[in-house]
Amino acid sequence: MDKQNIIDDGEKYLMYNYKRLPMVFEKGEGCKLIDSEGKVYTDFLAGIAVDSLGHSPKVVVDAIIEQAQKLTHVSNYFWIDSQVKLAKILVENSFADKAFFCNSGTEAIEAAIKLARKYASKNYGPEKNEIVAMSGSFHGRTFGALSITDSEKYRAGIGPMPGGFKFAKFNDIEALKAAVTDKTCAVILEPIQGEGGVTAAEEAFLKAAKEICTEKGALLIVDEIQCGIARSGKLFAYEYSGIEPDIMTLAKAIANGLPLGAVLATAKVASAWQPGDHGSTFGGNPVACAAGVATMETIVNGKMWETAADTGAYFAQKLQELVDAYPFAVKVKGKGLLIGLELAFEGAETVSKALEEGFIINCTSGKVLRFVPPLIIEKSDIDALVAVLDKIFAGYAKA
Ligand SMILES: Cc1ncc(COP(=O)(O)O)c(C=O)c1O
């Protein structure tokens, strides 16, 4: 089908819940995407922090094909080889002892909420059920995840929301202390808020969050769905602070594009679940997990967090030069290859202009240009993007 037919049929047959650009990509290779008209783009979005090894990397494609030829699905009534292998990699490379697999980020959050409440209920009683989330947070679109997402916009018109959730100001230790009570079963935070404007948790805040949780018998849940899996410059972003969480949620980059989410937990916390307490027909599917094993082995064996830290530092320095040159370029944010450039105005126009020049970038929180490229992005690609941003900004400066 040609591009216009796809768009026409899409408008006719798909629900209108995404504002899509009139573009259809036909092929991806490394950090490049090629659209239906043959135009080549350099991808600084990577499916929103998903395609960390680039588009269709051979190692992942081969793993998918090999697994799909043997077995595409089997119920979790049985043991699944690739699921067990992936759990082992995640456990051996994190604080955790146990893993649970689902199909997306928001599902991982739902599972984490259920696990935290079950743990608290079993150990302290059902009254201890409150979850404290952060201002600026984003955790997903299902009801539990939306209840801890700090955006009225996403909740409008779909109430009533489930109860037992409240917010504290991100990076404000005193506010967190005041919010956490004996009723709190968990505190959930993103070590680097992605959708909330690429804002990193201060190390002192993460340390204090752990202390406050320990004091009140609450669990610390870190949502590393966006910032985890090497993107931040560490395998997991919580490592920057030296603390260990009780529960961690993962998704996005875990299988380089196949739908997969995970919840990791300590053995003590995980023991709150018994058979039947949670589950998912597709969760931990053999093909998704085979892609996950190939992705995680590549990332761990290649110590790709070091690449993210090195390339990210170069990128941040190049963006800082724009901040130094243009008064409306406010500041560089984030860590590793989860980088933001805050502008003094809305960023949507800059995103469109960059797209015209063949660069896919994105804007979050209105004014923050967000860059989450594949971790294999070259410094020459960064130079090319920054030159385009420089040209766009020079146009603004003249106007
Ligand atoms: C930190 C964080 N948590 C949760 C989610 C939800 O993930 P998903 O879109 O896979 O449901 C996202 C998605 O952007 C995210 O960035």
The ligand as an SDF file (V2000), in Angstrom:
LIG
                    3D

 16 16  0  0  0  0  0  0  0  0999 V2000
    9.0170    6.0410   33.4070 C   0  0  0  0  0  0  0  0  0  0  0  0
    7.8860    5.3870   32.6520 C   0  0  0  0  0  0  0  0  0  0  0  0
    7.0810    4.5450   33.2860 N   0  0  0  0  0  0  0  0  0  0  0  0
    6.0830    3.9130   32.6520 C   0  0  0  0  0  0  0  0  0  0  0  0
    5.8350    4.1340   31.3100 C   0  0  0  0  0  0  0  0  0  0  0  0
    4.7110    3.4220   30.6180 C   0  0  0  0  0  0  0  0  0  0  0  0
    5.2110    2.4740   29.7240 O   0  0  0  0  0  0  0  0  0  0  0  0
    4.3110    1.8850   28.5480 P   0  0  0  0  0  0  0  0  0  0  0  0
    4.0730    2.9830   27.5690 O   0  0  0  0  0  0  0  0  0  0  0  0
    5.1370    0.7480   27.9860 O   0  0  0  0  0  0  0  0  0  0  0  0
    3.0610    1.3890   29.1650 O   0  0  0  0  0  0  0  0  0  0  0  0
    6.6420    5.0280   30.6090 C   0  0  0  0  0  0  0  0  0  0  0  0
    6.3920    5.3200   29.1910 C   0  0  0  0  0  0  0  0  0  0  0  0
    6.7950    6.3170   28.6520 O   0  0  0  0  0  0  0  0  0  0  0  0
    7.7050    5.6700   31.2870 C   0  0  0  0  0  0  0  0  0  0  0  0
    8.5150    6.5400   30.6770 O   0  0  0  0  0  0  0  0  0  0  0  0
  1  2  1  0
  2  3  1  0
  2 15  2  0
  3  4  2  0
  4  5  1  0
  5  6  1  0
  5 12  2  0
  6  7  1  0
  7  8  1  0
  8  9  2  0
  8 10  1  0
  8 11  1  0
 12 13  1  0
 12 15  1  0
 13 14  2  0
 15 16  1  0
M  END
$$$$
